[in-house]
Amino acid sequence: MLELSPQKHTELLYSHPVLLLSSRVGLKANVMPVCWYVPLSSMPALIGVSLTPSSHTCHLVQESGEFVLGVPDETMLKEIHFCGVHCGMDVDKVRHLKMVTHRARDVSAFLISDCLGQIECRVRQVQSTGDRKFFISEVMTVTVQPFAWNNGWTDEIRLVHYLGGLDYRIGDERVRVEGVHPGYVPPER
């Protein structure tokens, strides 16, 4: 067996899909990819999300007490990566990427129209956990695109899994994202 440092434990656990977390307070809005999340309970429906305290998203979620987790697929790979390498305090990611958004049903954060699923959340408790803030949140509403869901994701759906750095996994394929840099604008779909 190869021994890794304890700090590498998170890299072994990147087995669930990347989500796009949207947050908003008034006119300030942001979107960021998130991998550090975990379902906590079914009754009541609770999910936990771990965020860096200094991040723009963390500040917006703390102030608003709400967020949306969007489930993107492979068509949004470059947008996912762009949102992960740019800070929302420096660039309006939604406007820069020309993301189409619409209102959520139960929270003030926005839905990203191209996401296949949306989980609207309201924060119930915040805990400091080492160098992160852990948001224990109640799931208010869950919606999915009908073509993508049939008692589970349909076989055609290819969700994005983060492997670290520039690398992602989509299905059985390892994909490296290159060419996403400041000023990048994705091609029209």
Backbone as JSON Lines, residues from 0, in Angstrom:
{"i":0,"aa":"M","n":[0.84,-1.19,0.0],"ca":[0.0,0.0,0.0],"c":[0.88,1.25,0.0]}
{"i":1,"aa":"L","n":[0.41,2.27,-0.69],"ca":[1.09,3.55,-0.73],"c":[0.51,4.42,0.39]}
{"i":2,"aa":"E","n":[1.36,5.0,1.21],"ca":[0.87,5.86,2.29],"c":[0.88,7.31,1.84]}
{"i":3,"aa":"L","n":[-0.22,8.0,2.11],"ca":[-0.37,9.41,1.78],"c":[-0.48,10.21,3.07]}
{"i":4,"aa":"S","n":[-0.29,11.52,2.96],"ca":[-0.45,12.37,4.13],"c":[-1.94,12.42,4.5]}
{"i":5,"aa":"P","n":[-2.25,12.63,5.78],"ca":[-3.65,12.7,6.19],"c":[-4.45,13.76,5.42]}
{"i":6,"aa":"Q","n":[-3.78,14.83,4.97],"ca":[-4.48,15.88,4.24],"c":[-4.99,15.41,2.88]}
{"i":7,"aa":"K","n":[-4.51,14.28,2.39],"ca":[-4.93,13.75,1.09],"c":[-6.22,12.95,1.17]}
{"i":8,"aa":"H","n":[-6.77,12.79,2.38],"ca":[-7.98,11.96,2.51],"c":[-9.12,12.44,1.62]}
{"i":9,"aa":"T","n":[-9.21,13.76,1.42],"ca":[-10.31,14.29,0.61],"c":[-10.21,13.84,-0.84]}
{"i":10,"aa":"E","n":[-9.0,13.68,-1.34],"ca":[-8.82,13.28,-2.73],"c":[-9.3,11.85,-2.97]}
{"i":11,"aa":"L","n":[-9.27,11.02,-1.96],"ca":[-9.76,9.66,-2.08],"c":[-11.29,9.62,-2.12]}
{"i":12,"aa":"L","n":[-11.92,10.67,-1.65],"ca":[-13.37,10.68,-1.52],"c":[-14.08,11.43,-2.64]}
{"i":13,"aa":"Y","n":[-13.37,11.89,-3.65],"ca":[-14.01,12.6,-4.76],"c":[-14.76,11.61,-5.65]}
{"i":14,"aa":"S","n":[-15.81,11.01,-5.14],"ca":[-16.52,10.02,-5.93],"c":[-17.95,10.44,-6.25]}
{"i":15,"aa":"H","n":[-18.4,11.52,-5.68],"ca":[-19.73,12.0,-6.02],"c":[-19.58,13.2,-6.96]}
{"i":16,"aa":"P","n":[-20.64,13.55,-7.69],"ca":[-20.5,14.59,-8.72],"c":[-20.26,15.98,-8.13]}
{"i":17,"aa":"V","n":[-19.59,16.79,-8.93],"ca":[-19.42,18.21,-8.63],"c":[-20.79,18.87,-8.72]}
{"i":18,"aa":"L","n":[-21.08,19.74,-7.77],"ca":[-22.31,20.53,-7.8],"c":[-21.94,21.99,-7.97]}
{"i":19,"aa":"L","n":[-22.86,22.78,-8.48],"ca":[-22.65,24.23,-8.56],"c":[-23.53,24.87,-7.49]}
{"i":20,"aa":"L","n":[-22.87,25.53,-6.53],"ca":[-23.58,26.19,-5.44],"c":[-23.8,27.65,-5.82]}
{"i":21,"aa":"S","n":[-25.06,28.06,-5.88],"ca":[-25.37,29.46,-6.15],"c":[-25.86,30.11,-4.87]}
{"i":22,"aa":"S","n":[-25.46,31.36,-4.7],"ca":[-25.83,32.12,-3.51],"c":[-26.07,33.56,-3.9]}
{"i":23,"aa":"R","n":[-26.87,34.25,-3.06],"ca":[-27.2,35.63,-3.39],"c":[-27.63,36.38,-2.15]}
{"i":24,"aa":"V","n":[-27.17,37.63,-2.08],"ca":[-27.64,38.59,-1.09],"c":[-27.89,39.88,-1.85]}
{"i":25,"aa":"G","n":[-29.13,40.27,-1.99],"ca":[-29.46,41.46,-2.76],"c":[-28.97,41.31,-4.19]}
{"i":26,"aa":"L","n":[-28.15,42.26,-4.64],"ca":[-27.61,42.2,-6.0],"c":[-26.3,41.45,-6.09]}
{"i":27,"aa":"K","n":[-25.73,41.08,-4.92],"ca":[-24.48,40.31,-4.91],"c":[-24.83,38.83,-5.08]}
{"i":28,"aa":"A","n":[-24.25,38.22,-6.11],"ca":[-24.53,36.81,-6.38],"c":[-23.23,36.11,-6.74]}
{"i":29,"aa":"N","n":[-23.2,34.81,-6.56],"ca":[-22.02,34.04,-6.91],"c":[-22.4,32.59,-7.19]}
{"i":30,"aa":"V","n":[-21.52,31.93,-7.91],"ca":[-21.66,30.5,-8.16],"c":[-20.27,29.89,-8.04]}
{"i":31,"aa":"M","n":[-20.19,28.73,-7.38],"ca":[-18.91,28.04,-7.24],"c":[-19.15,26.53,-7.29]}
{"i":32,"aa":"P","n":[-18.17,25.78,-7.79],"ca":[-18.3,24.32,-7.72],"c":[-18.02,23.85,-6.3]}
{"i":33,"aa":"V","n":[-18.72,22.81,-5.89],"ca":[-18.52,22.26,-4.56],"c":[-18.47,20.73,-4.65]}
{"i":34,"aa":"C","n":[-17.47,20.19,-3.97],"ca":[-17.3,18.72,-3.88],"c":[-17.46,18.25,-2.45]}
{"i":35,"aa":"W","n":[-17.27,19.14,-1.51],"ca":[-17.31,18.76,-0.1],"c":[-18.73,18.94,0.44]}
{"i":36,"aa":"Y","n":[-19.57,17.95,0.15],"ca":[-20.94,17.95,0.63],"c":[-21.31,16.52,1.0]}
{"i":37,"aa":"V","n":[-22.35,16.39,1.85],"ca":[-22.76,15.06,2.3],"c":[-24.23,15.09,2.69]}
{"i":38,"aa":"P","n":[-25.01,14.11,2.23],"ca":[-26.37,13.97,2.76],"c":[-26.28,13.61,4.24]}
{"i":39,"aa":"L","n":[-27.09,14.24,5.07],"ca":[-27.03,14.01,6.52],"c":[-28.25,13.26,7.05]}
{"i":40,"aa":"S","n":[-29.41,13.47,6.44],"ca":[-30.63,12.88,6.96],"c":[-31.7,12.9,5.86]}
{"i":41,"aa":"S","n":[-32.6,11.91,5.93],"ca":[-33.74,11.9,5.01],"c":[-34.97,12.53,5.64]}
{"i":42,"aa":"M","n":[-35.14,12.34,6.96],"ca":[-36.31,12.87,7.67],"c":[-35.83,13.59,8.92]}
{"i":43,"aa":"P","n":[-35.69,14.88,8.96],"ca":[-35.92,15.8,7.85],"c":[-34.78,15.71,6.83]}
{"i":44,"aa":"A","n":[-35.05,16.18,5.63],"ca":[-34.04,16.16,4.57],"c":[-32.98,17.21,4.89]}
{"i":45,"aa":"L","n":[-31.75,16.73,5.2],"ca":[-30.64,17.62,5.54],"c":[-29.42,17.27,4.71]}
{"i":46,"aa":"I","n":[-28.67,18.31,4.35],"ca":[-27.42,18.12,3.63],"c":[-26.38,19.03,4.27]}
{"i":47,"aa":"G","n":[-25.13,18.59,4.3],"ca":[-24.04,19.39,4.84],"c":[-23.1,19.82,3.73]}
{"i":48,"aa":"V","n":[-22.67,21.06,3.78],"ca":[-21.74,21.6,2.8],"c":[-20.6,22.28,3.54]}
{"i":49,"aa":"S","n":[-19.37,21.98,3.12],"ca":[-18.17,22.53,3.74],"c":[-17.58,23.6,2.83]}
{"i":50,"aa":"L","n":[-17.39,24.82,3.38],"ca":[-16.88,25.95,2.59],"c":[-15.69,26.6,3.3]}
{"i":51,"aa":"T","n":[-14.8,27.17,2.51],"ca":[-13.68,27.93,3.04],"c":[-14.21,29.26,3.59]}
{"i":52,"aa":"P","n":[-13.92,29.57,4.86],"ca":[-14.49,30.78,5.47],"c":[-14.17,32.08,4.74]}
{"i":53,"aa":"S","n":[-13.04,32.16,4.07],"ca":[-12.67,33.41,3.39],"c":[-13.32,33.54,2.01]}
{"i":54,"aa":"S","n":[-14.02,32.52,1.55],"ca":[-14.58,32.58,0.19],"c":[-15.78,33.52,0.13]}
{"i":55,"aa":"H","n":[-15.96,34.1,-1.05],"ca":[-17.09,34.98,-1.3],"c":[-18.4,34.23,-1.07]}
{"i":56,"aa":"T","n":[-18.46,33.0,-1.55],"ca":[-19.66,32.19,-1.37],"c":[-19.98,31.98,0.1]}
{"i":57,"aa":"C","n":[-18.98,31.67,0.9],"ca":[-19.2,31.45,2.33],"c":[-19.84,32.68,2.97]}
{"i":58,"aa":"H","n":[-19.35,33.86,2.62],"ca":[-19.92,35.1,3.17],"c":[-21.38,35.28,2.74]}
{"i":59,"aa":"L","n":[-21.66,35.01,1.46],"ca":[-23.03,35.16,0.97],"c":[-23.98,34.15,1.62]}
{"i":60,"aa":"V","n":[-23.53,32.91,1.76],"ca":[-24.38,31.89,2.38],"c":[-24.61,32.22,3.85]}
{"i":61,"aa":"Q","n":[-23.58,32.67,4.55],"ca":[-23.76,33.04,5.95],"c":[-24.74,34.19,6.1]}
{"i":62,"aa":"E","n":[-24.63,35.18,5.22],"ca":[-25.49,36.36,5.33],"c":[-26.93,36.05,4.93]}
{"i":63,"aa":"S","n":[-27.12,35.27,3.86],"ca":[-28.47,34.98,3.37],"c":[-29.12,33.8,4.09]}
{"i":64,"aa":"G","n":[-28.31,32.84,4.52],"ca":[-28.85,31.63,5.13],"c":[-29.48,30.68,4.13]}
{"i":65,"aa":"E","n":[-29.14,30.85,2.85],"ca":[-29.75,30.04,1.8],"c":[-28.77,29.8,0.67]}
{"i":66,"aa":"F","n":[-29.02,28.75,-0.11],"ca":[-28.24,28.49,-1.32],"c":[-28.96,27.44,-2.15]}
{"i":67,"aa":"V","n":[-28.49,27.26,-3.37],"ca":[-29.0,26.22,-4.25],"c":[-27.82,25.38,-4.71]}
{"i":68,"aa":"L","n":[-27.99,24.06,-4.71],"ca":[-27.01,23.15,-5.28],"c":[-27.56,22.67,-6.62]}
{"i":69,"aa":"G","n":[-26.87,23.05,-7.7],"ca":[-27.26,22.62,-9.03],"c":[-26.42,21.43,-9.46]}
{"i":70,"aa":"V","n":[-27.02,20.51,-10.19],"ca":[-26.31,19.32,-10.67],"c":[-26.02,19.51,-12.16]}
{"i":71,"aa":"P","n":[-24.77,19.88,-12.5],"ca":[-24.4,20.07,-13.91],"c":[-23.98,18.74,-14.54]}
{"i":72,"aa":"D","n":[-24.0,18.7,-15.86],"ca":[-23.48,17.53,-16.55],"c":[-22.24,17.93,-17.36]}
{"i":73,"aa":"E","n":[-21.77,17.02,-18.19],"ca":[-20.53,17.24,-18.93],"c":[-20.56,18.46,-19.83]}
{"i":74,"aa":"T","n":[-21.73,18.91,-20.26],"ca":[-21.8,20.08,-21.14],"c":[-21.37,21.35,-20.43]}
{"i":75,"aa":"M","n":[-21.3,21.32,-19.1],"ca":[-20.93,22.51,-18.33],"c":[-19.52,22.41,-17.75]}
{"i":76,"aa":"L","n":[-18.7,21.5,-18.25],"ca":[-17.38,21.27,-17.67],"c":[-16.53,22.54,-17.61]}
{"i":77,"aa":"K","n":[-16.44,23.28,-18.68],"ca":[-15.58,24.48,-18.67],"c":[-16.15,25.55,-17.74]}
{"i":78,"aa":"E","n":[-17.46,25.64,-17.65],"ca":[-18.06,26.59,-16.72],"c":[-17.76,26.19,-15.27]}
{"i":79,"aa":"I","n":[-17.84,24.88,-14.99],"ca":[-17.52,24.38,-13.65],"c":[-16.09,24.78,-13.29]}
{"i":80,"aa":"H","n":[-15.17,24.51,-14.21],"ca":[-13.76,24.79,-13.92],"c":[-13.52,26.3,-13.79]}
{"i":81,"aa":"F","n":[-14.1,27.09,-14.67],"ca":[-13.97,28.55,-14.6],"c":[-14.42,29.05,-13.23]}
{"i":82,"aa":"C","n":[-15.58,28.57,-12.77],"ca":[-16.11,29.02,-11.49],"c":[-15.22,28.59,-10.33]}
{"i":83,"aa":"G","n":[-14.47,27.52,-10.49],"ca":[-13.58,27.05,-9.45],"c":[-12.26,27.78,-9.38]}
{"i":84,"aa":"V","n":[-11.82,28.37,-10.49],"ca":[-10.52,29.04,-10.5],"c":[-10.62,30.56,-10.45]}
{"i":85,"aa":"H","n":[-11.84,31.09,-10.38],"ca":[-12.05,32.53,-10.28],"c":[-12.85,32.85,-9.03]}
{"i":86,"aa":"C","n":[-12.49,33.95,-8.4],"ca":[-13.17,34.4,-7.19],"c":[-14.33,35.32,-7.56]}
{"i":87,"aa":"G","n":[-15.47,35.08,-6.93],"ca":[-16.65,35.9,-7.19],"c":[-16.51,37.35,-6.77]}
{"i":88,"aa":"M","n":[-15.53,37.66,-5.93],"ca":[-15.29,39.06,-5.57],"c":[-14.59,39.79,-6.72]}
{"i":89,"aa":"D","n":[-13.92,39.03,-7.6],"ca":[-13.16,39.63,-8.7],"c":[-13.9,39.64,-10.02]}
{"i":90,"aa":"V","n":[-14.8,38.69,-10.21],"ca":[-15.51,38.59,-11.48],"c":[-16.93,38.11,-11.22]}
{"i":91,"aa":"D","n":[-17.88,38.72,-11.93],"ca":[-19.26,38.26,-11.88],"c":[-19.35,37.04,-12.8]}
{"i":92,"aa":"K","n":[-19.22,35.86,-12.22],"ca":[-19.14,34.63,-13.0],"c":[-20.4,34.38,-13.82]}
{"i":93,"aa":"V","n":[-21.55,34.65,-13.25],"ca":[-22.81,34.41,-13.94],"c":[-22.88,35.27,-15.2]}
{"i":94,"aa":"R","n":[-22.56,36.53,-15.06],"ca":[-22.62,37.45,-16.2],"c":[-21.51,37.12,-17.2]}
{"i":95,"aa":"H","n":[-20.3,36.89,-16.72],"ca":[-19.16,36.6,-17.59],"c":[-19.41,35.35,-18.43]}
{"i":96,"aa":"L","n":[-19.99,34.31,-17.81],"ca":[-20.24,33.05,-18.52],"c":[-21.58,33.03,-19.24]}
{"i":97,"aa":"K","n":[-22.33,34.13,-19.11],"ca":[-23.65,34.24,-19.73],"c":[-24.57,33.09,-19.33]}
{"i":98,"aa":"M","n":[-24.51,32.76,-18.04],"ca":[-25.37,31.69,-17.52],"c":[-26.82,32.17,-17.49]}
{"i":99,"aa":"V","n":[-27.71,31.32,-17.92],"ca":[-29.13,31.61,-17.84],"c":[-29.6,31.14,-16.47]}
{"i":100,"aa":"T","n":[-30.26,32.03,-15.75],"ca":[-30.73,31.7,-14.4],"c":[-32.23,31.99,-14.31]}
{"i":101,"aa":"H","n":[-32.84,31.43,-13.3],"ca":[-34.22,31.77,-12.99],"c":[-34.46,31.64,-11.49]}
{"i":102,"aa":"R","n":[-35.61,32.12,-11.07],"ca":[-35.93,32.16,-9.64],"c":[-36.12,30.77,-9.07]}
{"i":103,"aa":"A","n":[-35.65,30.62,-7.85],"ca":[-35.92,29.4,-7.1],"c":[-37.31,29.53,-6.47]}
{"i":104,"aa":"R","n":[-37.86,28.41,-6.07],"ca":[-39.2,28.42,-5.48],"c":[-39.17,28.88,-4.02]}
{"i":105,"aa":"D","n":[-38.19,28.39,-3.23],"ca":[-38.23,28.61,-1.78],"c":[-37.08,29.41,-1.2]}
{"i":106,"aa":"V","n":[-36.08,29.77,-2.0],"ca":[-34.94,30.52,-1.49],"c":[-34.62,31.68,-2.42]}
{"i":107,"aa":"S","n":[-33.81,32.61,-1.92],"ca":[-33.47,33.79,-2.73],"c":[-32.35,33.53,-3.73]}
{"i":108,"aa":"A","n":[-31.58,32.49,-3.51],"ca":[-30.52,32.14,-4.47],"c":[-31.17,31.72,-5.8]}
{"i":109,"aa":"F","n":[-30.42,31.79,-6.87],"ca":[-30.95,31.52,-8.2],"c":[-30.67,30.09,-8.65]}
{"i":110,"aa":"L","n":[-31.48,29.63,-9.59],"ca":[-31.28,28.35,-10.23],"c":[-30.51,28.56,-11.52]}
{"i":111,"aa":"I","n":[-29.59,27.68,-11.84],"ca":[-28.85,27.73,-13.11],"c":[-29.6,26.84,-14.08]}
{"i":112,"aa":"S","n":[-30.15,27.44,-15.12],"ca":[-31.05,26.74,-16.03],"c":[-30.45,25.51,-16.68]}
{"i":113,"aa":"D","n":[-29.15,25.52,-16.95],"ca":[-28.51,24.38,-17.63],"c":[-28.24,23.19,-16.7]}
{"i":114,"aa":"C","n":[-28.42,23.36,-15.41],"ca":[-28.23,22.24,-14.49],"c":[-29.39,21.26,-14.63]}
{"i":115,"aa":"L","n":[-29.08,19.98,-14.5],"ca":[-30.09,18.94,-14.66],"c":[-30.98,18.8,-13.43]}
{"i":116,"aa":"G","n":[-30.44,19.14,-12.29],"ca":[-31.2,19.06,-11.05],"c":[-30.87,20.25,-10.17]}
{"i":117,"aa":"Q","n":[-31.78,20.57,-9.24],"ca":[-31.6,21.7,-8.34],"c":[-32.06,21.3,-6.95]}
{"i":118,"aa":"I","n":[-31.26,21.64,-5.95],"ca":[-31.6,21.37,-4.55],"c":[-31.58,22.7,-3.82]}
{"i":119,"aa":"E","n":[-32.74,23.19,-3.44],"ca":[-32.84,24.46,-2.73],"c":[-32.68,24.2,-1.23]}
{"i":120,"aa":"C","n":[-31.79,24.96,-0.6],"ca":[-31.43,24.69,0.8],"c":[-31.52,25.94,1.67]}
{"i":121,"aa":"R","n":[-31.91,25.72,2.91],"ca":[-31.93,26.78,3.92],"c":[-31.04,26.33,5.08]}
{"i":122,"aa":"V","n":[-30.09,27.19,5.45],"ca":[-29.12,26.86,6.5],"c":[-29.83,26.77,7.85]}
{"i":123,"aa":"R","n":[-29.55,25.7,8.59],"ca":[-30.1,25.49,9.93],"c":[-29.04,25.68,11.01]}
{"i":124,"aa":"Q","n":[-27.79,25.37,10.68],"ca":[-26.72,25.46,11.68],"c":[-25.39,25.6,10.95]}
{"i":125,"aa":"V","n":[-24.46,26.35,11.55],"ca":[-23.12,26.5,11.0],"c":[-22.13,26.09,12.07]}
{"i":126,"aa":"Q","n":[-21.18,25.26,11.7],"ca":[-20.15,24.81,12.64],"c":[-18.78,25.1,12.06]}
{"i":127,"aa":"S","n":[-17.86,25.53,12.91],"ca":[-16.47,25.66,12.48],"c":[-15.83,24.29,12.63]}
{"i":128,"aa":"T","n":[-15.2,23.83,11.56],"ca":[-14.57,22.5,11.56],"c":[-13.16,22.66,11.01]}
{"i":129,"aa":"G","n":[-12.21,22.92,11.89],"ca":[-10.84,23.14,11.43],"c":[-10.76,24.38,10.57]}
{"i":130,"aa":"D","n":[-10.28,24.21,9.34],"ca":[-10.12,25.37,8.45],"c":[-11.34,25.59,7.55]}
{"i":131,"aa":"R","n":[-12.48,25.01,7.88],"ca":[-13.69,25.13,7.07],"c":[-14.89,25.51,7.94]}
{"i":132,"aa":"K","n":[-15.95,25.99,7.26],"ca":[-17.25,26.18,7.91],"c":[-18.18,25.14,7.31]}
{"i":133,"aa":"F","n":[-18.9,24.46,8.19],"ca":[-19.79,23.38,7.76],"c":[-21.23,23.85,7.94]}
{"i":134,"aa":"F","n":[-21.96,23.91,6.84],"ca":[-23.34,24.39,6.83],"c":[-24.29,23.21,6.81]}
{"i":135,"aa":"I","n":[-24.99,23.0,7.92],"ca":[-26.02,21.97,7.99],"c":[-27.3,22.64,7.53]}
{"i":136,"aa":"S","n":[-27.86,22.11,6.44],"ca":[-28.94,22.81,5.77],"c":[-30.12,21.89,5.47]}
{"i":137,"aa":"E","n":[-31.31,22.47,5.57],"ca":[-32.53,21.73,5.26],"c":[-32.82,21.84,3.77]}
{"i":138,"aa":"V","n":[-33.13,20.72,3.16],"ca":[-33.51,20.7,1.75],"c":[-34.97,21.12,1.67]}
{"i":139,"aa":"M","n":[-35.22,22.21,0.95],"ca":[-36.57,22.76,0.84],"c":[-37.31,22.23,-0.39]}
{"i":140,"aa":"T","n":[-36.61,22.2,-1.52],"ca":[-37.21,21.79,-2.79],"c":[-36.16,21.09,-3.62]}
{"i":141,"aa":"V","n":[-36.56,20.03,-4.31],"ca":[-35.68,19.33,-5.24],"c":[-36.42,19.23,-6.57]}
{"i":142,"aa":"T","n":[-35.76,19.67,-7.65],"ca":[-36.35,19.55,-8.98],"c":[-35.32,18.97,-9.94]}
{"i":143,"aa":"V","n":[-35.79,18.23,-10.94],"ca":[-34.91,17.66,-11.96],"c":[-35.56,17.83,-13.34]}
{"i":144,"aa":"Q","n":[-34.71,17.85,-14.36],"ca":[-35.21,17.88,-15.73],"c":[-35.83,16.51,-16.02]}
{"i":145,"aa":"P","n":[-37.06,16.45,-16.53],"ca":[-37.73,15.18,-16.76],"c":[-36.97,14.21,-17.67]}
{"i":146,"aa":"F","n":[-36.28,14.75,-18.68],"ca":[-35.54,13.88,-19.6],"c":[-34.33,13.21,-18.94]}
{"i":147,"aa":"A","n":[-33.89,13.76,-17.81],"ca":[-32.67,13.28,-17.17],"c":[-32.94,12.3,-16.03]}
{"i":148,"aa":"W","n":[-34.2,12.13,-15.65],"ca":[-34.51,11.36,-14.44],"c":[-35.59,10.32,-14.7]}
{"i":149,"aa":"N","n":[-35.33,9.1,-14.26],"ca":[-36.33,8.04,-14.29],"c":[-36.08,7.15,-13.07]}
{"i":150,"aa":"N","n":[-36.5,7.63,-11.89],"ca":[-36.17,6.98,-10.61],"c":[-34.67,6.86,-10.42]}
{"i":151,"aa":"G","n":[-33.93,7.83,-10.9],"ca":[-32.47,7.89,-10.87],"c":[-32.04,8.54,-12.18]}
{"i":152,"aa":"W","n":[-30.77,8.95,-12.25],"ca":[-30.28,9.56,-13.49],"c":[-30.38,8.55,-14.62]}
{"i":153,"aa":"T","n":[-30.84,9.0,-15.77],"ca":[-30.95,8.09,-16.92],"c":[-29.55,7.74,-17.42]}
{"i":154,"aa":"D","n":[-29.45,6.67,-18.17],"ca":[-28.15,6.16,-18.63],"c":[-27.39,7.16,-19.5]}
{"i":155,"aa":"E","n":[-28.09,8.07,-20.15],"ca":[-27.44,9.04,-21.04],"c":[-26.75,10.16,-20.28]}
{"i":156,"aa":"I","n":[-27.12,10.35,-19.04],"ca":[-26.6,11.48,-18.25],"c":[-25.17,11.18,-17.8]}
{"i":157,"aa":"R","n":[-24.28,12.15,-18.07],"ca":[-22.86,12.0,-17.69],"c":[-22.5,13.16,-16.76]}
{"i":158,"aa":"L","n":[-22.5,12.83,-15.47],"ca":[-22.17,13.83,-14.45],"c":[-20.66,13.99,-14.35]}
{"i":159,"aa":"V","n":[-20.23,15.1,-13.77],"ca":[-18.81,15.47,-13.68],"c":[-18.3,15.19,-12.28]}
{"i":160,"aa":"H","n":[-17.16,14.51,-12.2],"ca":[-16.52,14.2,-10.92],"c":[-15.13,14.85,-10.91]}
{"i":161,"aa":"Y","n":[-14.82,15.57,-9.84],"ca":[-13.54,16.28,-9.75],"c":[-12.46,15.36,-9.21]}
{"i":162,"aa":"L","n":[-11.3,15.34,-9.87],"ca":[-10.18,14.52,-9.44],"c":[-9.05,15.34,-8.83]}
{"i":163,"aa":"G","n":[-9.11,16.66,-8.96],"ca":[-8.07,17.53,-8.44],"c":[-7.34,18.24,-9.57]}
{"i":164,"aa":"G","n":[-6.86,19.45,-9.3],"ca":[-6.13,20.22,-10.31],"c":[-6.99,20.51,-11.52]}
{"i":165,"aa":"L","n":[-6.51,20.11,-12.69],"ca":[-7.23,20.33,-13.94],"c":[-8.02,19.09,-14.37]}
{"i":166,"aa":"D","n":[-8.04,18.06,-13.53],"ca":[-8.57,16.76,-13.94],"c":[-9.95,16.46,-13.39]}
{"i":167,"aa":"Y","n":[-10.77,15.88,-14.28],"ca":[-12.14,15.49,-13.96],"c":[-12.37,14.09,-14.52]}
{"i":168,"aa":"R","n":[-13.41,13.43,-14.03],"ca":[-13.84,12.16,-14.59],"c":[-15.28,12.32,-15.05]}
{"i":169,"aa":"I","n":[-15.52,11.9,-16.29],"ca":[-16.87,11.9,-16.85],"c":[-17.08,10.49,-17.39]}
{"i":170,"aa":"G","n":[-17.98,9.75,-16.75],"ca":[-18.13,8.34,-17.1],"c":[-16.84,7.61,-16.78]}
{"i":171,"aa":"D","n":[-16.32,6.88,-17.74],"ca":[-15.05,6.17,-17.55],"c":[-13.86,6.97,-18.05]}
{"i":172,"aa":"E","n":[-14.09,8.18,-18.51],"ca":[-13.04,8.98,-19.15],"c":[-12.46,10.02,-18.2]}
{"i":173,"aa":"R","n":[-11.13,10.11,-18.19],"ca":[-10.43,11.16,-17.45],"c":[-10.27,12.34,-18.41]}
{"i":174,"aa":"V","n":[-10.69,13.52,-17.98],"ca":[-10.68,14.71,-18.83],"c":[-9.85,15.79,-18.16]}
{"i":175,"aa":"R","n":[-8.96,16.44,-18.91],"ca":[-8.15,17.55,-18.41],"c":[-8.7,18.83,-19.03]}
{"i":176,"aa":"V","n":[-8.99,19.82,-18.19],"ca":[-9.51,21.1,-18.67],"c":[-8.33,22.05,-18.85]}
{"i":177,"aa":"E","n":[-8.13,22.48,-20.07],"ca":[-7.07,23.44,-20.34],"c":[-7.68,24.6,-21.12]}
{"i":178,"aa":"G","n":[-7.03,25.72,-21.1],"ca":[-7.52,26.87,-21.83],"c":[-8.56,27.69,-21.1]}
{"i":179,"aa":"V","n":[-8.84,27.35,-19.84],"ca":[-9.78,28.13,-19.04],"c":[-8.94,29.04,-18.15]}
{"i":180,"aa":"H","n":[-8.94,30.31,-18.48],"ca":[-8.07,31.28,-17.83],"c":[-8.82,32.6,-17.68]}
{"i":181,"aa":"P","n":[-8.27,33.56,-16.95],"ca":[-8.95,34.86,-16.86],"c":[-9.26,35.4,-18.24]}
{"i":182,"aa":"G","n":[-10.49,35.82,-18.41],"ca":[-10.94,36.34,-19.69],"c":[-11.61,35.29,-20.56]}
{"i":183,"aa":"Y","n":[-11.54,34.02,-20.17],"ca":[-12.16,32.96,-20.95],"c":[-13.67,33.14,-21.01]}
{"i":184,"aa":"V","n":[-14.22,32.98,-22.19],"ca":[-15.66,32.96,-22.36],"c":[-15.98,31.68,-23.12]}
{"i":185,"aa":"P","n":[-16.84,30.81,-22.56],"ca":[-17.12,29.55,-23.25],"c":[-17.87,29.79,-24.55]}
{"i":186,"aa":"P","n":[-17.73,28.89,-25.51],"ca":[-18.45,29.05,-26.79],"c":[-19.94,28.92,-26.57]}
{"i":187,"aa":"E","n":[-20.7,29.52,-27.46],"ca":[-22.16,29.42,-27.39],"c":[-22.56,27.97,-27.56]}
{"i":188,"aa":"R","n":[-23.59,27.56,-26.82],"ca":[-24.09,26.17,-26.97],"c":[-25.21,26.14,-27.94]}
